[in-house]
Amino acid sequence: RDGGPAIDPAARHVVHPDVAAVLAADAAHSGEVAEVDEDTLRIGGQTIRKPFVEKPCDAEDHNIYIYYSRAQGGGVRRLFRKVGNRSSEFVPGPARVRTEGSFVYEEFIAVDGAVDVKVYTVGHTYAHAETRKSPVVDGHVRRNIDGKEMRFSTELTAAERDYAGRVSEAFGQRVCGFDILRADGRSMVMDVNGWSFVKGSEEYYDEAARVLDARFQEALRNRWLARFVDPDAVGRATYESRWVLKAVLDVCRHADRTPKQKIKCVLRSAPIVGLLAAGGGEAMLRSAADLDRVLAALDEACDSPHTDDSAAALGQLRDVLQRKRAQTGTKVQVKPADGGAALLVLKWGGECTHAGLVQAQDLGHRMRTDLLLINRSLINDVRFFSSAECRVQSTVAAYAEAFLDAGAPAPPVAVRPDMLDAISPAAKRGMDAAKQRLRALFNHDGPLAANPHCTPELRPPPEIGHPRAFLRGI
């Protein structure tokens, strides 16, 4: 009813040299449709008897009807796109053909074993075939435990393999799928689906990779790239080949962590100053024994009647250290300060979160997979480095476990202090001076206009107005 198929001139031009077939110009109108009797349909001057198939001309319309003869019991089976576990339904009784829309009518073929054959090609030399229960049988879709339609690999005959090569060649489609019906010792190609892949077959993808690899190597030998590559080494990964990845250096920040927290106080009490390193240098105290020493010094300073330090500040430091000393990553830094005092910095928190550990493991898995694809010998010589920070070490441990084979002994992680930023003394002095200026600016109790520390290069936005009040509000 749509006037018949229109054939593009370009299609005729391509098909003739490829398959030696001459396609007619636009097909003539098919003529009037009439049901001669219960089992016979006449279209123009041609007749077709039931059982026959009624297919919509629109390839996107999957509502295909199969009409059965009176001798077969009559009725019509209606096929449709799968809905749940159904792909067709049978309607008994006499059935009239559809009168709205355009259709192709063809002989119904009763297939061997009630199965359809799905064929998938990769190039014109390889084809994989699977069978599935025909939707014509009962319309019930058999599914596996993953919910996928059950399909079974099948061997193609020599003739069917020849069809596969011809279909791929004729359609200019290196990767494509098509359907075959097997009936009475014959195999018939029913339709070509275009770009199509097998679902859930490792064998198919291994073979497809082999075909692609062969094509790449062939292209490599015949293209301009060949002048840079030893043809005898193609397909062979050697360290002598300059196209082989020889090493990867991977530098990462630690994964997600809880917030780092700290308290800083300048203290003059002798027990606190006594925590400085030999010669009055900076001391880093992080072991359980070291933290006990700090706690004892704070106790002594709190109990001393001659201390110059704030009892509130000492009490707060002692309270926090008592609560946090067993927590991973808690540490105390003691630095020399002006006038024989010491700056005590108590830090805690910053442990890797569960999400952080999962991030590290995921990155390890993905890095391993990628490197195994590129050059698996890289996995044979792996080294791990970490800074001394606990969150960094836990990140490295999670990454290393995922990166290496399950059960493989993890190489030792080298803890390197130079993994942290090394700040020169000159830069340190400049940073401390800048911090002091900021501290003075925000500690002045007065409006911005009267703040003596507000200079052209150190001027907060005007909406702050009163820096100390602004901080108090925050």
C-alpha positions in Angstrom: 0.0 0.0 0.0 3.0 2.3 0.2 3.7 2.0 -3.6 6.5 -0.6 -3.2 10.1 -0.3 -2.3 12.2 2.5 -3.7 15.8 1.5 -4.5 18.5 4.1 -4.3 20.6 4.4 -7.4 23.8 4.3 -5.3 22.7 1.0 -3.8 22.2 -0.5 -7.3 25.6 0.8 -8.2 27.3 -0.9 -5.2 25.4 -4.2 -5.3 25.9 -5.0 -8.9 29.8 -5.3 -8.9 29.8 -6.9 -5.4 27.2 -9.7 -5.9 26.6 -9.6 -9.6 22.9 -8.9 -9.0 20.9 -6.3 -11.0 18.3 -4.6 -8.8 15.3 -3.4 -10.6 14.4 0.3 -10.5 11.5 1.3 -8.2 9.1 -1.6 -7.9 5.7 -1.2 -9.5 2.6 -0.9 -7.3 1.7 -4.4 -6.1 -2.0 -4.1 -6.9 -5.1 -4.7 -4.9 -5.2 -7.1 -2.0 -8.1 -9.7 -1.8 -8.7 -12.8 0.3 -9.9 -15.3 -2.3 -11.0 -17.8 0.4 -10.1 -18.7 4.0 -6.6 -19.9 3.0 -5.7 -17.9 -0.1 -4.5 -14.3 -0.5 -4.2 -12.5 -3.9 -2.1 -9.4 -4.4 -2.3 -8.1 -7.9 -1.8 -11.1 -10.1 -0.1 -13.3 -7.5 -1.5 -15.6 -5.0 -0.1 -17.1 -1.7 -1.7 -19.8 0.4 -1.5 -20.2 4.2 0.6 -20.7 6.2 2.2 -17.4 5.3 4.0 -14.6 7.2 2.9 -11.0 7.2 5.8 -8.6 7.9 5.4 -4.8 8.2 7.4 -3.0 5.5 8.7 -0.7 8.3 11.7 -2.6 9.6 11.3 -1.0 13.0 7.8 -2.5 13.4 8.3 -5.9 15.0 4.6 -6.9 15.0 4.8 -9.9 12.6 1.8 -12.2 12.1 1.9 -15.8 11.0 -1.4 -17.1 9.6 -2.2 -20.9 9.7 -4.3 -22.8 7.2 -7.7 -24.3 8.0 -6.1 -27.8 7.8 -3.6 -26.7 10.5 -6.5 -25.5 12.8 -6.4 -21.9 11.6 -5.6 -19.0 13.9 -2.7 -16.5 13.9 0.4 -16.2 16.0 1.4 -12.6 16.7 5.1 -11.9 17.3 6.3 -8.8 19.1 9.4 -7.3 20.8 10.0 -9.3 24.0 8.0 -8.2 27.0 9.1 -10.0 30.1 9.2 -13.7 29.2 6.9 -13.4 26.3 7.7 -12.9 22.6 4.5 -14.0 20.9 0.8 -14.9 21.4 -1.6 -17.2 19.6 -5.1 -16.1 18.7 -7.3 -19.1 17.6 -10.1 -19.1 15.1 -10.4 -17.6 11.6 -8.2 -14.6 11.0 -8.3 -11.8 8.4 -5.1 -10.1 7.2 -4.4 -6.6 8.3 -5.8 -3.9 6.1 -4.1 -0.8 7.5 -0.4 -0.3 6.6 2.0 -1.9 4.1 3.2 -5.5 4.4 5.4 -8.1 2.8 3.9 -11.6 2.5 6.1 -14.6 2.3 5.9 -18.4 2.7 6.1 -19.7 6.3 9.0 -22.0 6.8 8.8 -24.7 9.5 12.4 -24.8 10.8 14.3 -27.8 11.9 14.3 -28.3 15.7 12.1 -25.2 16.2 15.2 -23.0 16.6 16.4 -19.9 14.9 20.1 -19.4 14.0 21.8 -16.1 14.8 25.2 -15.6 13.0 27.8 -12.9 13.9 30.7 -12.1 11.6 34.0 -10.3 12.2 35.5 -9.8 8.8 34.7 -12.2 5.9 36.7 -15.1 7.4 35.2 -15.5 10.9 31.6 -16.2 11.9 30.1 -17.3 15.3 26.6 -18.8 15.4 24.1 -19.4 18.2 20.7 -21.0 18.3 17.6 -19.9 20.3 14.1 -21.3 20.6 12.0 -19.8 17.8 9.3 -17.4 19.1 6.9 -19.2 16.8 6.9 -22.3 19.1 5.0 -21.0 22.2 6.1 -17.4 22.7 7.8 -18.2 26.0 11.4 -16.8 26.3 13.8 -19.1 28.1 16.2 -17.1 30.3 19.4 -18.0 32.2 20.1 -17.1 35.9 21.4 -13.7 34.7 18.0 -12.9 33.0 19.5 -13.2 29.5 17.8 -15.2 26.7 19.3 -18.6 26.6 21.3 -19.2 23.5 23.6 -22.1 22.5 26.7 -22.1 20.2 26.3 -24.1 17.0 28.6 -25.1 14.2 28.0 -23.6 10.8 28.2 -25.7 7.7 30.7 -24.9 4.9 27.8 -23.4 2.9 26.7 -21.2 5.8 30.3 -20.0 6.4 30.4 -19.0 2.7 27.1 -17.1 3.2 28.6 -15.3 6.2 31.6 -14.1 4.1 29.4 -13.1 1.2 27.0 -11.1 3.5 29.9 -9.3 5.1 31.4 -8.5 1.7 28.2 -7.5 0.0 27.0 -5.2 2.7 30.5 -3.7 3.3 29.9 -4.5 7.0 32.9 -6.2 8.6 31.1 -6.6 11.9 27.5 -7.6 11.4 24.8 -10.1 12.3 22.2 -12.0 10.3 19.6 -14.7 10.8 19.4 -18.1 9.1 16.6 -20.6 9.0 17.4 -24.3 8.5 14.7 -26.4 7.0 14.6 -29.6 5.0 18.4 -29.6 4.5 18.4 -26.0 3.3 19.7 -22.9 4.9 18.2 -19.5 4.1 19.4 -16.1 5.1 16.3 -14.2 6.3 17.6 -10.8 7.2 20.8 -8.8 7.9 20.9 -6.8 11.1 24.0 -4.6 10.6 26.4 -3.9 13.4 25.9 -6.6 16.0 27.8 -8.4 18.8 27.4 -11.6 20.7 26.4 -11.3 24.3 28.2 -13.2 27.0 30.6 -15.4 24.9 34.3 -15.3 25.8 35.1 -17.4 22.8 33.6 -14.9 20.4 35.6 -12.0 21.9 38.8 -13.9 22.0 38.4 -14.8 18.3 37.4 -11.3 17.4 40.5 -10.0 19.1 42.6 -12.5 17.1 41.0 -11.3 13.8 41.6 -7.7 14.7 45.1 -8.3 15.8 45.9 -10.0 12.5 44.4 -7.0 10.6 46.5 -4.6 12.6 49.7 -6.5 12.0 48.9 -6.7 8.3 48.2 -3.0 8.2 51.4 -2.3 10.1 53.5 -4.1 7.5 51.9 -2.2 4.6 51.6 1.3 6.0 54.0 4.2 6.5 54.4 3.2 10.1 56.3 0.1 9.1 59.5 2.2 8.4 59.7 2.8 12.2 59.1 -0.8 13.3 61.1 -4.0 12.9 58.6 -6.1 11.0 60.0 -9.3 12.5 59.1 -8.0 16.0 55.5 -7.3 15.2 53.3 -9.1 17.7 56.3 -9.9 19.9 56.7 -7.7 23.1 60.4 -7.3 23.7 62.4 -4.8 25.8 64.5 -4.1 22.7 61.5 -2.7 20.8 61.2 1.0 21.4 57.4 0.7 21.1 57.2 -1.3 24.4 56.3 0.6 27.6 59.3 -0.1 29.9 58.3 1.7 33.1 55.5 3.6 34.9 56.1 6.2 37.6 52.8 6.8 39.5 52.7 9.6 42.0 49.4 9.9 44.0 48.1 12.0 46.9 46.5 10.1 49.8 42.9 9.0 49.5 39.9 10.6 51.2 40.4 11.2 54.9 38.7 12.6 58.0 39.4 16.3 58.7 42.8 17.1 60.2 42.6 19.0 63.4 45.2 20.8 65.6 45.9 23.1 68.5 48.9 25.4 68.7 50.2 27.1 71.8 53.3 29.0 72.7 54.4 27.8 76.2 57.2 28.7 78.5 56.9 26.1 81.2 60.2 24.2 81.7 58.7 20.7 81.2 57.3 21.7 77.8 60.5 23.5 76.7 62.3 20.3 77.8 60.6 18.3 75.1 62.7 20.1 72.4 65.3 18.0 70.6 68.9 18.0 71.7 70.4 21.4 71.1 66.9 23.1 71.2 65.8 21.9 67.8 62.3 20.8 66.6 61.0 17.5 68.0 58.4 15.3 66.3 56.7 13.0 68.9 54.3 10.3 67.6 55.0 7.0 69.3 53.0 5.9 72.3 56.0 6.4 74.6 56.6 9.9 73.2 53.0 10.9 73.6 53.1 9.7 77.2 56.1 11.9 77.7 54.2 14.9 76.4 51.2 14.1 78.6 53.5 13.8 81.7 55.1 17.2 80.8 51.6 18.8 80.5 50.6 17.3 83.9 53.7 18.7 85.5 53.2 22.2 83.9 49.5 22.2 85.1 50.5 21.2 88.6 53.4 23.7 88.9 52.5 26.8 91.0 55.2 28.8 89.2 54.1 28.4 85.6 53.8 31.4 83.3 51.4 29.6 81.0 47.6 29.8 80.9 46.0 27.1 83.0 43.1 27.0 80.5 45.5 26.4 77.6 47.4 23.7 79.4 44.2 22.0 80.6 42.8 22.0 77.0 46.0 20.5 75.6 46.1 17.8 78.3 42.4 17.0 77.8 42.6 16.6 74.0 45.8 14.5 74.2 44.3 12.2 76.8 41.3 11.6 74.4 43.3 11.3 71.2 46.6 9.7 72.0 45.4 6.2 71.1 44.1 7.4 67.8 46.1 6.6 64.7 48.0 9.6 63.4 48.0 11.6 66.6 51.3 13.5 67.0 52.9 16.4 68.8 55.4 18.9 67.3 57.5 21.0 69.6 59.4 23.9 67.9 61.6 26.6 69.4 60.0 30.0 69.8 61.3 33.5 70.7 62.4 34.2 74.3 63.2 30.6 75.3 59.6 29.4 74.7 58.4 26.5 72.7 55.5 26.2 70.2 53.6 23.1 70.9 51.4 21.8 68.1 49.0 18.9 68.8 47.6 17.2 65.7 45.0 14.5 65.3 42.5 13.1 62.8 43.2 12.7 59.1 42.7 8.9 59.0 41.7 7.3 55.7 37.9 6.9 55.5 36.3 3.7 54.2 35.6 5.5 50.9 39.3 6.5 50.7 40.4 2.9 51.1 38.0 1.8 48.4 39.3 4.5 46.1 42.9 3.3 46.6 41.8 -0.3 45.9 39.9 0.6 42.8 42.9 2.6 41.4 45.1 -0.4 42.2 42.8 -2.8 40.3 42.5 -0.5 37.3 46.3 0.2 37.1 47.0 -3.5 37.2 44.5 -4.3 34.5 45.9 -1.5 32.2 49.5 -2.5 32.7 48.8 -6.2 32.1 47.3 -5.2 28.7 50.2 -3.0 27.7 53.2 -5.0 29.0 52.7 -7.6 31.7 56.4 -7.8 32.5 56.0 -4.5 34.3 54.3 -6.3 37.1 57.4 -8.3 37.9 59.3 -5.3 39.3 57.2 -3.1 41.5 58.3 -0.7 44.3 56.2 1.3 46.7 57.2 4.5 48.6 55.3 6.5 51.2 55.8 9.5 53.4 55.7 9.0 57.1 52.1 10.2 57.4 49.7 7.4 58.6 47.0 8.3 56.0 49.5 8.0 53.3 50.8 4.7 54.5 47.3 3.2 54.7 46.6 4.5 51.2 49.7 2.8 49.9 48.9 -0.4 51.7 45.4 -0.6 50.2 46.7 0.3 46.7 49.5 -2.3 46.9 47.2 -5.1 48.0 44.9 -4.5 45.0 47.7 -3.9 42.5 49.4 -7.2 43.2 48.1 -10.7 42.7 45.8 -12.0 45.4 48.0 -13.9 47.9 51.2 -12.5 46.5 53.6 -11.2 49.2 53.6 -7.4 49.2 57.0 -5.8 48.7 58.1 -3.6 51.6 56.9 0.0 51.5 59.9 2.4 51.8 59.0 5.3 54.1 60.8 8.4 52.7 60.7 11.7 54.6 61.5 13.5 51.3 58.1 12.5 50.0 56.8 15.5 51.8 57.4 19.1 50.7 60.9 20.2 51.7 60.7 23.9 52.7 63.9 25.9 52.7 64.7 27.9 55.9 64.4 31.2 53.9 60.9 30.2 52.7 60.0 29.1 56.2 60.9 32.5 57.6 58.9 34.3 55.0 55.8 32.0 55.6 56.1 32.6 59.4 56.3 36.4 58.9 53.2 36.3 56.6 51.2 34.3 59.2 52.2 36.7 61.9 50.9 39.7 59.9 47.6 37.9 59.2 47.3 37.0 62.9 47.9 40.7 63.9 45.4 41.9 61.3 42.6 39.7 62.5 43.4 40.1 66.2 43.1 43.9 66.2 39.9 44.8 68.0 38.6 47.6 65.8 37.1 48.5 62.4 39.1 47.9 59.3 39.6 51.6 58.7 41.5 52.0 62.0 43.5 48.7 61.8 47.2 49.6 61.7 48.1 46.2 60.1 45.8 46.8 57.1 48.2 47.7 54.2 47.5 48.0 50.4 48.9 44.5 49.9 47.1 43.0 52.9 43.6 44.4 52.7 40.5 42.2 53.3 37.3 42.7 51.3 35.4 45.8 52.5 32.4 43.6 53.6 34.5 42.1 56.4 34.5 45.6 58.0 35.7 44.5 61.5 38.1 41.5 61.1 37.9 40.3 64.7 34.1 40.5 64.8 34.0 38.8 61.4 36.0 35.9 62.8 33.9 35.7 65.9 30.8 35.5 63.7 32.3 32.6 61.8 
